[in-house]
Amino acid sequence: MTETTLDQRFSHPDAKAAAWAETARVLEDAQLSWICTVRADGRPHLTPLVAVWLDDTLYFSTGEGEQKAVNLRGNPHVLLLTGCSRWDEGLDVVAEGDDGQWQFGVRDGRFEHQGGGQSLVFAVRPAKILAFAKGQFGQTRHRLA
């Protein structure tokens, strides 16, 4: 169950809340997302990656030594962002949550590559998802139950 509300403070007076189905479709169809994590010294780290939306959870993979993996070991709070780069149309989506690690049976919590390399797999079940409509601007908040 999803609770959807339009934040009138940041929305055009005639704006309508973005439907959950539309917001979920943006997450499902995204070819590229951006992940924002926090370094040990508090500075943000933002980088593009491929994420998969499945069963109200975002999944992504990264190398054990990559900065986002290092950051997530110290601070599980994460933002995943996707959308389009247009000002006058489209829907941008921000998923906010904590890294919950991979929930499936994977060898030692990693995907194994044929060449012997390993990747960590992360699962983020967002507590809050924001959808930013453009054109007739609106800010919608979805809370997943």
C-alpha positions as CSV (number, residue, x, y, z in Angstrom):
1,M,0.0,0.0,0.0
2,T,1.3,3.5,-0.9
3,E,0.3,6.8,0.7
4,T,0.4,9.6,-1.9
5,T,0.3,13.3,-1.2
6,L,0.9,16.5,-3.2
7,D,3.0,19.1,-1.4
8,Q,1.2,22.3,-2.2
9,R,4.1,24.4,-0.9
10,F,6.2,23.4,-3.9
11,S,3.5,22.8,-6.5
12,H,1.6,24.8,-9.0
13,P,-2.0,25.6,-7.7
14,D,-3.5,23.4,-10.4
15,A,-1.0,20.5,-10.1
16,K,-2.2,17.0,-9.4
17,A,-0.3,14.4,-7.4
18,A,1.7,12.1,-9.6
19,A,0.0,8.7,-9.6
20,W,2.0,5.9,-7.9
21,A,1.7,3.8,-11.1
22,E,3.4,6.6,-13.1
23,T,6.2,7.0,-10.5
24,A,6.8,3.3,-10.4
25,R,6.9,3.2,-14.2
26,V,9.7,5.8,-14.2
27,L,11.7,3.7,-11.8
28,E,11.1,0.5,-13.8
29,D,11.9,2.1,-17.2
30,A,15.1,4.0,-16.1
31,Q,18.2,3.0,-18.1
32,L,20.3,5.1,-15.8
33,S,20.0,6.2,-12.2
34,W,22.2,8.4,-9.9
35,I,23.2,7.3,-6.4
36,C,24.1,9.7,-3.7
37,T,25.9,8.4,-0.6
38,V,27.8,10.1,2.2
39,R,31.5,9.8,2.8
40,A,33.0,9.3,6.3
41,D,33.8,13.1,6.5
42,G,30.2,14.0,5.7
43,R,30.8,15.1,2.0
44,P,28.2,13.7,-0.5
45,H,29.3,11.4,-3.3
46,L,27.1,11.2,-6.5
47,T,27.7,8.8,-9.4
48,P,25.6,7.2,-12.1
49,L,24.7,3.5,-12.1
50,V,22.2,1.0,-13.4
51,A,19.5,0.1,-10.8
52,V,16.6,-2.3,-11.1
53,W,13.2,-1.7,-9.6
54,L,11.5,-4.9,-8.5
55,D,8.9,-5.5,-5.7
56,D,9.1,-2.0,-4.3
57,T,12.9,-2.3,-4.0
58,L,15.8,-0.8,-5.9
59,Y,18.7,-3.1,-6.5
60,F,22.2,-2.2,-7.8
61,S,25.7,-3.7,-7.9
62,T,29.1,-2.2,-7.3
63,G,32.7,-3.2,-6.7
64,E,33.7,-3.8,-3.1
65,G,36.4,-1.0,-3.3
66,E,34.3,1.6,-5.1
67,Q,33.5,4.8,-3.2
68,K,29.8,4.1,-2.9
69,A,30.4,0.7,-1.3
70,V,32.9,2.2,1.1
71,N,30.4,4.9,2.0
72,L,27.5,2.5,2.5
73,R,29.6,0.4,4.9
74,G,29.8,3.5,7.2
75,N,26.4,5.1,6.5
76,P,23.5,3.1,5.1
77,H,21.5,6.3,4.1
78,V,21.2,6.6,0.3
79,L,19.3,8.5,-2.4
80,L,18.7,7.0,-5.8
81,L,17.5,9.5,-8.5
82,T,16.3,9.1,-12.1
83,G,14.1,11.0,-14.6
84,C,14.8,13.2,-17.6
85,S,16.9,16.3,-18.1
86,R,14.0,18.4,-19.5
87,W,12.7,21.4,-17.7
88,D,9.3,21.6,-19.3
89,E,8.1,18.0,-19.2
90,G,8.6,14.6,-17.6
91,L,8.9,13.3,-14.1
92,D,12.0,13.1,-11.9
93,V,12.0,10.6,-9.1
94,V,14.1,10.4,-5.9
95,A,14.0,7.3,-3.8
96,E,15.2,7.8,-0.2
97,G,16.1,4.9,2.1
98,D,18.7,2.7,3.7
99,D,20.9,0.0,2.2
100,G,19.3,-3.3,3.1
101,Q,21.9,-5.5,1.4
102,W,20.9,-8.2,-1.0
103,Q,18.1,-10.5,0.2
104,F,18.6,-13.5,-2.0
105,G,21.0,-16.5,-2.0
106,V,24.2,-15.2,-3.6
107,R,27.6,-16.7,-3.0
108,D,29.1,-14.8,-0.1
109,G,26.8,-11.9,-0.8
110,R,28.4,-11.2,-4.2
111,F,27.9,-11.8,-7.8
112,E,30.8,-13.8,-9.2
113,H,32.2,-12.8,-12.6
114,Q,33.7,-15.3,-15.0
115,G,37.0,-13.6,-14.7
116,G,37.0,-14.1,-10.9
117,G,36.0,-10.6,-10.0
118,Q,33.3,-9.9,-7.5
119,S,30.6,-7.3,-7.1
120,L,28.5,-6.4,-4.1
121,V,24.8,-6.3,-4.5
122,F,22.7,-3.8,-2.6
123,A,18.9,-3.6,-2.0
124,V,17.2,-0.3,-1.0
125,R,13.6,-0.4,0.0
126,P,12.7,3.3,0.0
127,A,10.9,4.8,3.0
128,K,9.9,7.8,0.9
129,I,9.8,8.5,-2.9
130,L,9.5,12.0,-4.2
131,A,8.2,12.7,-7.8
132,F,8.8,16.1,-9.3
133,A,6.5,16.9,-12.2
134,K,7.7,19.4,-14.7
135,G,5.7,21.7,-17.0
136,Q,2.9,22.2,-14.5
137,F,5.2,21.8,-11.6
138,G,4.2,19.5,-8.7
139,Q,6.0,17.7,-5.9
140,T,4.4,14.4,-4.8
141,R,5.5,12.3,-1.9
142,H,4.8,8.5,-1.9
143,R,5.3,6.6,1.4
144,L,5.5,2.8,1.0
145,A,3.8,0.7,3.6
